Amino acid sequence: MKLSRLASAAVTLAAVLGLGIGGAGVASAQEAAATSYVALGDSYSSGVGAGDYDSASGSCKRSNRAYPVLWKNANAPSSFHFTACSGARTTDVINNQLGPLNSGTSLVSLSVGGNDAGFADAMTTCVLQGESACVSRINQAREYIANTLPGRLDAVYSAIRGKAPNARVVVLNYPRFYKLNGSCWVGLSETSRAAINAAADHLSDVIAKRVADHGFTFGDVRGRFTGHEICSSDSWLHSVDWLNITNSYHPKAAGQSGGYYPVLEGIA
């Protein structure tokens, strides 16, 4: 039985028995059941690194452990469309993911921008070419984030609003990747790790500003991941995974359930 029918039955039963029932609770149940939810974005939204992928999603690697599916399972929306895709940039979201959006869409979630800024290439440089090359490539990414990415974000946010004028749009960011002075004794230098974290913060700041200017809601996951970065005792992020390289620098299932999902649940 759908949640809306359960809520309706509860109201009817309360009336018959002469019981008082909190209107706010019923309204909340009915609102959740009426939600039409579309999940857009890149690999952090599709759930790369969390495992248990939907085979029908192919190279998009949509995980049944990704935060959009966790929210759907917890809230039973009236409809759910999951179009997030591994590797997606802002143009990919605009061109390939907005089909399910319409005037009846009431909730949209999104993470995008990391691939536009060249995240994968920057991390590859850092892992393979050493500190100097890493810092140089990170600075190049930061220049893109400052000068080019805002316009790209504006384009995708405007496209979403144009197709879903009534939706609450929640834009989630990316965690810091490293616990500085943590438990890692090999791998990148502390200078490289600090540069990567600073770039992640820069990206979050730019996203937050564009989100605010479009009247959307910013979901900041950094607090949830604090204490669970790479080089912590309980990392929710994959470091370099040589056996499955696509997992590298993506949230594990614990990062989706403990990091991303609570942020969306708290503000959706």
C-alpha positions in Angstrom: 0.0 0.0 0.0 1.4 3.4 -0.9 2.2 5.8 1.9 -0.5 8.3 0.8 -3.2 5.5 1.1 -1.8 4.6 4.6 -2.0 8.2 5.7 -5.5 8.6 4.4 -6.6 5.3 6.2 -5.0 6.6 9.4 -7.0 9.8 9.3 -10.3 7.9 8.6 -9.7 5.5 11.5 -8.9 8.4 13.9 -12.1 10.1 12.9 -14.2 7.0 13.5 -12.6 6.3 16.9 -12.8 9.9 17.9 -9.0 10.1 18.4 -6.8 13.2 17.8 -4.1 12.8 15.3 -1.3 15.4 14.6 -2.1 17.1 11.3 1.6 17.9 10.8 2.5 14.2 10.9 -0.2 13.3 8.3 0.8 16.2 6.1 4.4 15.1 6.3 3.5 11.5 5.2 1.3 12.8 2.4 4.0 15.2 1.2 6.7 12.5 1.1 4.3 10.3 -0.9 3.6 13.1 -3.4 7.3 13.9 -4.0 8.4 13.4 -7.6 12.2 13.0 -7.3 14.9 13.1 -10.0 18.5 12.4 -9.2 21.1 14.0 -11.6 24.8 14.3 -11.6 28.2 12.6 -11.8 29.8 9.6 -10.2 29.4 10.9 -6.7 25.7 10.8 -7.3 25.6 7.6 -9.3 27.5 5.8 -6.6 30.8 4.8 -8.1 32.8 3.1 -5.4 29.8 1.9 -3.5 29.3 -1.4 -5.4 26.0 -3.2 -6.1 25.5 -1.5 -9.5 22.4 -1.7 -11.5 23.5 -3.8 -14.6 21.1 -1.8 -16.8 23.0 1.4 -16.1 26.1 0.2 -17.9 29.0 2.5 -17.8 27.0 5.1 -15.7 27.5 2.7 -12.8 24.4 3.6 -10.8 24.6 1.9 -7.4 21.8 0.6 -5.3 23.8 2.0 -2.4 24.0 5.5 -3.8 22.4 8.3 -1.7 19.5 8.9 -4.2 18.4 5.3 -3.9 18.8 5.4 -0.1 16.6 8.5 0.0 14.0 6.9 -2.3 13.9 3.7 -0.2 13.4 5.8 3.0 10.8 8.2 1.7 8.8 6.3 -1.0 8.3 9.2 -3.4 5.5 8.9 -5.9 8.1 8.7 -8.8 11.9 8.3 -8.9 14.2 8.8 -11.9 17.9 8.2 -11.5 19.9 9.6 -14.4 23.2 10.4 -12.7 26.1 9.0 -14.6 29.8 8.3 -14.0 32.0 10.8 -15.7 29.3 13.4 -16.3 30.2 17.0 -16.8 27.8 19.9 -16.8 27.2 19.6 -20.5 26.4 15.9 -20.1 23.8 16.7 -17.4 22.2 19.2 -19.8 22.2 17.0 -22.9 21.6 13.6 -21.4 20.0 13.7 -17.9 17.1 16.2 -17.9 14.5 14.2 -19.7 12.5 13.2 -16.6 12.2 16.8 -15.4 8.8 18.6 -15.8 6.6 21.0 -14.0 5.5 18.2 -11.6 9.0 17.4 -10.4 9.2 18.5 -6.8 12.7 17.4 -5.8 16.0 17.4 -7.8 19.4 16.4 -6.4 22.7 17.0 -8.2 26.5 16.8 -7.9 28.5 18.1 -10.8 31.6 20.2 -11.5 34.5 18.0 -10.5 34.8 16.4 -13.9 34.6 19.9 -15.6 37.5 21.0 -13.4 39.6 18.0 -14.5 39.5 16.1 -11.2 40.5 12.7 -12.6 43.4 14.1 -14.6 44.7 16.1 -11.6 44.6 13.1 -9.3 46.4 11.0 -11.9 49.1 13.6 -12.1 49.4 13.7 -8.4 49.7 10.0 -8.0 52.1 9.4 -10.9 54.2 12.5 -11.3 55.2 13.8 -7.9 54.7 16.9 -5.7 55.7 19.6 -8.1 53.6 18.4 -11.0 50.7 17.7 -8.6 50.7 21.2 -7.2 51.0 22.7 -10.7 48.1 20.7 -12.0 45.9 21.5 -9.0 46.6 25.2 -9.5 45.5 24.8 -13.1 42.3 23.2 -11.9 41.7 26.0 -9.4 42.1 28.6 -12.2 39.4 26.8 -14.2 37.2 26.6 -11.1 37.5 30.3 -10.6 37.2 31.6 -14.1 35.3 29.1 -16.3 33.3 26.8 -14.0 30.8 29.4 -12.7 29.4 29.9 -16.2 29.1 26.2 -16.7 27.3 25.8 -13.4 25.0 28.7 -14.3 24.1 26.9 -17.5 23.2 23.6 -15.9 21.3 25.2 -13.0 19.3 27.4 -15.4 18.5 24.4 -17.6 17.2 22.5 -14.5 15.0 25.4 -13.4 13.7 25.8 -16.9 12.4 22.2 -17.0 11.4 21.9 -13.4 10.2 25.3 -12.3 8.5 24.1 -9.1 11.2 21.8 -7.8 13.3 22.1 -4.7 16.8 21.7 -6.1 19.5 20.4 -3.7 23.1 20.6 -5.0 25.7 18.6 -3.1 29.4 19.2 -3.1 32.5 17.0 -2.7 34.4 16.1 0.5 37.9 16.9 1.4 39.9 13.9 0.5 42.7 13.7 3.0 43.1 13.9 6.8 46.3 15.9 7.0 49.0 14.5 9.3 47.0 11.3 9.4 47.9 7.7 9.3 49.3 7.5 5.7 53.0 6.9 5.7 53.4 6.4 2.0 51.9 7.9 -1.1 51.4 11.6 -1.8 53.3 14.3 0.2 51.5 16.4 2.8 52.0 19.4 0.5 50.1 17.6 -2.3 47.4 16.4 0.1 46.9 20.0 1.4 46.8 21.4 -2.1 44.1 18.8 -3.1 42.0 19.6 0.0 42.3 23.4 -0.6 41.1 22.8 -4.2 38.1 20.8 -3.0 37.2 23.7 -0.7 37.6 26.2 -3.5 35.3 24.1 -5.7 32.8 23.9 -2.8 32.9 27.7 -2.3 32.2 28.3 -6.0 29.4 25.8 -6.1 27.8 27.3 -3.0 27.9 30.8 -4.5 26.2 29.7 -7.8 23.7 27.6 -5.9 22.7 30.6 -3.7 22.4 32.9 -6.7 20.0 30.5 -8.4 17.9 30.1 -5.2 18.8 26.4 -4.8 19.7 24.6 -1.6 23.4 23.8 -1.0 24.1 20.4 0.7 27.6 20.6 2.3 28.9 17.0 2.9 32.3 18.1 4.3 31.3 18.0 7.9 29.9 14.5 7.6 33.2 13.3 6.1 35.4 15.0 8.7 37.2 12.1 10.5 36.5 9.8 7.6 38.9 11.1 5.0 41.7 9.1 3.4 44.5 8.7 6.0 42.0 8.6 8.9 41.3 5.5 10.9 37.9 5.0 9.3 38.0 6.3 5.7 34.7 6.5 3.8 36.7 7.2 0.6 38.7 4.9 -1.6 42.3 5.8 -2.0 44.0 4.6 -5.2 42.4 1.2 -6.0 44.8 -0.5 -8.4 42.4 -3.5 -8.7 39.4 -1.4 -9.7 40.8 2.0 -10.7 37.4 3.6 -11.1 36.8 3.3 -7.4 39.7 5.6 -6.6 38.8 8.8 -4.8 35.1 7.9 -4.7 33.0 7.3 -1.6 32.6 3.8 -0.3 29.1 2.6 0.6 29.7 4.0 4.1 30.4 7.4 2.5 27.1 7.3 0.6 25.0 6.2 3.6 26.9 8.1 6.3 28.0 11.1 4.3 25.7 12.0 1.4 22.4 10.5 2.4 22.0 12.3 5.8 22.7 15.6 4.2 20.0 15.1 1.5 17.6 13.7 4.1 18.1 16.7 6.3 17.3 19.3 3.7 15.1 17.7 1.0 
